Amino acid sequence: MKGEPNMVVTVVIPATLPSRKQNSTMRPFAQLIVISAAAFLAGCASTPEARIARNQAAFNEYPAAVQQQIRSGEVALGFTPAMVRLALGEPSRVFSHQADTGLTELWVYHDNGPHFSIGIGLGGAVGRHSSAGVGMSTSTGDYDSEEKMRVEFRDGKVTAIEYVKR
């Protein structure tokens, strides 16, 4: 998410292995496992505890009931943007809404949990050469199935909270 550090995992996979004979079917499988684990770990989002630790002084100023809600990753009407960031992190999207009743800001949060997919790669081998396949997905820009909630602010306070019903 933008503005918030994410966990970064660096994985180095050697292009060539030592000259001893390798089991040709195990090498691609082992690489696939390492790459999958790295992708999974890189996608891990920050937690309320990590955000609180980075902003401990501000967190300590809040009442005990607010602190408990933030620790639980919950928001409530009347929360400030700083409180919402501690509880939920940075929003995936931010919208401004101007109406005759005034200006509101809408923060949209997505479900950032792990998602799994399976791809199939086809290739051939000749001698010591091998090939690999890569999976890819696209979006039509239609309904965002990953959206989980929206938080609306007016005059620096939460005035509405919307949850997606599943």
C-alpha positions in Angstrom: 0.0 0.0 0.0 1.3 3.4 -0.8 2.9 5.4 2.0 3.3 2.4 4.2 6.4 0.1 4.2 5.7 -3.5 3.1 7.8 -6.5 3.9 10.3 -7.1 1.1 11.9 -10.5 0.7 14.8 -11.0 -1.7 15.4 -14.5 -3.1 18.5 -15.3 -5.1 18.2 -18.2 -7.4 21.5 -19.2 -9.1 21.4 -19.3 -12.9 23.7 -22.3 -12.9 24.3 -25.0 -10.4 27.5 -26.7 -9.6 28.7 -29.1 -12.3 27.6 -32.3 -10.4 24.6 -34.0 -12.1 21.3 -32.8 -10.7 17.9 -34.5 -10.8 16.4 -32.6 -13.7 12.8 -32.8 -12.4 13.6 -31.6 -8.9 15.4 -28.4 -9.8 12.4 -26.6 -11.5 10.1 -27.9 -8.7 12.4 -26.5 -6.0 12.7 -23.1 -7.8 8.9 -23.0 -8.0 8.6 -23.6 -4.3 11.1 -20.8 -3.5 9.5 -18.3 -5.8 6.0 -19.1 -4.5 7.2 -18.6 -0.9 8.9 -15.3 -1.8 5.7 -14.0 -3.5 3.6 -15.0 -0.5 5.8 -13.3 2.0 6.1 -10.2 -0.1 2.3 -9.8 -0.2 2.0 -9.8 3.6 0.4 -6.6 4.8 1.3 -4.6 8.0 -0.6 -5.3 11.2 -2.2 -2.9 13.7 0.6 -3.9 16.1 3.3 -2.8 13.7 1.5 0.5 12.9 1.0 1.1 16.6 4.7 0.4 17.3 5.7 3.0 14.7 3.3 5.6 16.2 3.4 4.7 19.9 3.3 8.2 21.3 0.2 9.1 19.4 -1.5 5.8 20.3 -0.8 6.3 24.0 -2.8 9.6 23.9 -6.1 7.9 22.9 -8.6 6.6 25.4 -8.5 2.9 26.4 -11.6 2.1 24.4 -10.2 3.6 21.2 -6.9 1.8 21.8 -8.7 -1.5 22.0 -10.6 -0.8 18.8 -7.4 0.1 17.0 -5.6 -3.0 18.3 -8.6 -5.1 16.9 -8.3 -3.4 13.5 -11.7 -1.7 13.9 -12.9 1.8 13.3 -15.8 3.8 14.7 -17.7 6.9 14.0 -15.8 10.0 15.2 -12.3 8.5 14.6 -9.8 10.8 13.1 -7.8 9.9 9.9 -4.8 9.1 12.2 -6.8 6.7 14.2 -8.1 5.0 11.1 -4.6 4.7 9.6 -3.4 3.0 12.9 -6.4 0.5 12.8 -6.5 -0.2 9.0 -3.3 1.1 7.4 -3.2 3.2 4.3 -6.3 3.1 2.1 -6.2 1.4 -1.3 -8.0 4.4 -2.9 -9.1 7.9 -1.7 -12.0 9.7 -3.3 -13.2 13.3 -2.7 -16.9 14.0 -2.9 -18.2 17.6 -3.3 -21.9 18.1 -2.7 -24.2 20.9 -1.6 -23.8 19.6 1.9 -20.0 20.0 1.8 -16.8 18.1 1.0 -16.3 14.5 2.1 -13.4 12.2 1.7 -13.9 8.5 1.1 -11.2 5.9 1.9 -11.6 2.5 0.3 -9.9 -0.6 1.7 -9.4 -3.9 -0.1 -9.0 -7.4 1.2 -5.3 -7.8 1.2 -5.2 -11.3 2.5 -3.4 -14.1 0.6 -4.9 -15.2 -2.7 -3.9 -18.3 -4.5 -4.0 -19.3 -8.1 -2.6 -22.1 -10.2 -0.9 -21.6 -13.5 0.2 -24.2 -16.0 3.3 -23.9 -18.1 4.1 -26.0 -21.1 7.6 -26.5 -22.4 10.0 -28.9 -23.9 13.5 -30.0 -23.1 16.4 -31.1 -25.3 19.4 -32.4 -23.6 20.3 -30.2 -20.7 18.0 -27.3 -21.6 14.7 -26.7 -19.9 11.8 -24.2 -20.2 9.2 -22.7 -17.9 5.7 -21.2 -18.1 4.4 -18.0 -16.6 0.8 -17.3 -15.5 -0.9 -13.9 -15.9 -4.3 -12.4 -15.1 -6.1 -9.3 -16.3 -9.0 -7.2 -15.1 -11.8 -5.7 -17.1 -12.1 -2.9 -14.6 -15.6 -4.0 -13.6 -16.8 -4.5 -10.0 -13.9 -4.7 -7.6 -14.4 -8.0 -5.8 -11.5 -7.3 -3.4 -13.1 -4.2 -1.9 -14.0 -4.8 1.7 -14.9 -1.5 3.3 -15.2 2.3 2.8 -14.7 5.0 5.5 -16.2 8.4 5.0 -14.7 11.6 6.6 -16.3 15.0 7.0 -14.5 17.8 8.9 -11.7 15.4 9.9 -13.9 12.8 11.6 -15.4 9.4 10.4 -19.1 10.0 9.6 -19.9 6.7 7.9 -18.5 3.2 7.5 -19.6 0.8 4.8 -18.9 -2.9 4.8 -19.2 -5.1 1.7 -21.7 -8.0 2.4 -20.4 -11.3 1.2 
